[in-house]
C-alpha cells in the first residue's frame, strides 16, 4: 500500500516491469481513491482487486516482451492516471495477442474455447 517511484522526477507508477529481467512489481496504493482521502481507510477489496489485476496483466505483458500498445484499446496501453487505467480493457488487442501467440506458440482458437 505504498506508491512506487522508479525515478526521483516521476510522481508515481501503477506498476513497473523489466523485459530483460522478466520481473515486475505493482502497488495497491492507487487503486482505491479513498486510500488518500479518508483518515480511517476501509478498503473496497472488489475495486482494488479488479484494478490491480488489470495492472498485473499489463506488467506480465511487459515481462513477455510486449511494449506499450499504440494501435487499439488494449491492456498494454500506457496509463498515467486512474481514468486512463479505467478506460483500458482487461484484454490484449488483436495485434498484441498475435504477437504474444507468435512468441509463445499457443493455439489462439483453443484459448478462446
Helices and strands as residue ranges (DSSP letters): E 15-18, E 23-26, H 34-37, H 45-63, H 82-87, H 94-104, H 108-112
